[in-house]
Structures are given as C-alpha cells and as structure tokens.
Amino acid sequence: WLSDYYGMCDDMDIPINKGTVRPRELKKSHDNLVEKYNLVKAEIKDKKSKAALELVNNWFTEYENEKYCIKVPHYKSDFIREGQALNHCVGRFSYYDNHIKGERMIFFVRKTSDPDTPFYTTEIDMLKLQIIQLYGYGDRVAPKKIWTFTKHFVEWMQKQLIRKAG
C-alpha cells in the first residue's frame, strides 16, 4: 500500500513531506488518495476524449496523399458496412461505443482514387495517439506503405490537437 501510495503522490505532484511520508492510517490514506487519483485520471481522460471527438467530428475534413485518404465513420451503420465488406469485426463488439466516446476511434483507410470502397480499417487510441489495429479484408495485416500512411495521419492529428490546445 505504501509503494502504491507513494506512486500516486508522485503522479499527482503531492510532495512527500513530514505529513505524508508515513500516514498514520495507511490503508485509509491510500484509499482516500485512490479516490482522488481516479477522479483526476477520469477528468484528464475525459478532456482528451472530448478534444479528440471535437477534432474528428467538428473540424476534421480530410487527410490524404496522392494514393490514400482517411474517411471518418459517423454512424453505427458505417461500422457494420465496413465489417461486412472487409469480413472483420469492426461492426461488432464495442468499436462504435469507444469511437463515439473519443477514446479508441475508428478510421477508414481508402484509396484516393476510390474513396467509397473499403480498403483498410484502423483503430487508434486517441488518448495515447497510437495505432492499435490496422487490418484489411479478413483481418489481413496492412503492408508497410499503409502503416506508414496511417502513422503520418496519427502524427498529423497530434499536431492538430497541440495546435488547438495552444
């Protein structure tokens, strides 16, 4: 408990001093700090999720290069169609729920020459701005050129979020 307590103090910038170095009631102090810690984490997560949603839903128009582009799904039916067309699971489970929360968002990678035809689907952790999954038909792993394009898209989003916050 003490190690966990110190870790949370460090994460929340609570100085370890005479009053915090050895709490008299360690379990009670630990549990109280856990509650505060979870509230702070939830607030940070909520702010990041809202920023990601705003980026994607309010002012994201497009991202593309000469070969590929990104499409943003907005409706559950978009997810279902994508999953059916590419024979993978994006239309099931919690993908849509996570997407509308702004936590783990789904983006459709398309050929610029054929933007309405499913090609690859990516799931991006919007809190860490990391690619979680990137699959094509039948859960086929994307080739390096698709990964590179998608990584550039994530880097672009990160710059947009920083610009918007600043």
N, C-alpha and C positions, 0 to 999 in steps of 0.2 A: 504494500500500500504506500509505503514511504517513497519508494522509487517512482511509482506512478504519480503520486502527489507532486514530487519534485519536477517530473516531466511536464505536468500540466502547468505548474507555476512558471516554468521556463517558457512554454508555448504561449502563455498569456502575459508574459513580461511582468510577473509578480516577483518582486525581489525576495530572495531568501535572506532573511534577517533574524534578529533575536525573536521576533514574534511568530515567524513562520518556519524556522529551522526544525523545530520539534514540536508539532502541535500536541497539546495535552490529550485530546481525544482524536487520535489519528484517524480512525475509521469515520467518525462524524465529519471531521475537517475534509477528509478525502471525498466523502460522498457529497458534501456541500460544493466542493470545488468541481466535482464531476458535473453536477447540475449546471453550474455557471459555464463550465468549459463546453458542454453540449449546446447550450444556448448561443454562445459566441460562435461555435463552429456552424451551427444551423443558420445563423444570421449571415455569416460570410458566404456559405453555400448558396443561400437564397439570393444574395446580392449578385453573385457570379452567375447564377442561373437566369436571373432577370435580365442581366446585361447581355447574356448570350441570346436569350429569346428576343430581346429588343434588336440586337444586331441582325439576327436572321429574319425575323418577321416584319420589322418596321423599315429597315433601310438597306437590307441586302437585296441587290437586284441581280447580280450575276458575277460569276467568276469563270473565266475561260482563257484558253490559249488557242493556238491555231488548230489543235487536234481534239481537245477535250473541254467539257464545261460541267458546271455543277448546277443541279436542279434541287430545289428545296421542296420536300413534300409538306403539305399543309393539312391533309385530311387522312383519316383512317383508311379510306378507300385507296389513297395513293400508295400506302404501305401494302395493302392487300394485293393490288395490281402488280406492284414491284416483286413481291414474294412469289406470286403465281408465274409471272413472266420469267423470272430467273431461277425458279424452283429452289428457293431458300426460305428461311424462317422469318424474314423481316415483317411479314404480315401477321405474325403470331406473337404470342408472349407479351412482354411489356415494352416493346420497342416504341410504340406510339405514345404510351404513357410517359416514358422517360423523355421522349422528344418534346412533348408539349410542356414538360417541366423545365426544359432547357438544360438538363443535366447531361444526358447522353443523347446527342442528336443524330439523326439520320440524314444523309445527303446522297443524292443520286449522281453518279458519275456517268456522263454521256459523251458520245462522240459529238463534236461541234457540228459535223455535217448531218447528224441525225439525232437532234436533242430530245425527241419524244420516244425513242426506243431504249428500253432498259439495257444497260451495259454492265455497270458495276454499282454496288451499294456499299457505302461506308458508314460506320458508326464512330462518332467522335465524342470523346469525353470533353465536354465544354468547360469543366472546372479546371482540368489539367491541360487542356488543348492537346490531346494525344489521340492518335488513331487507335481505336480498339479493334475494329474489324474492317476488312475490305475484301469483299467477295463478289464473284461473278456468277454465272449460271452454275447451278448445282453445288454451290459453295466452293467454286474453283478460286484458288488464291490468285489475286491480281498479280500481273507481271510487274517488273521493276518500274517501267515507264508510268504505269498507273499509280503505283505507290509514290513515285517522285512527284507527279502532278498533285496528288492528294496532300502530300506533305507541304507542298508550296501553298496550297489552299489553306491549310491549317496555320501556316506562318502568316499568310495574308490576314486571316481572321484575327490572329493575335495582335497584329499591328493595328487593325481597325478598332479592337477593344481598348488598346492602350491609348490610341488617338482620341477615342470617345471619352475615356476616363480623364484624360489630361486636358 
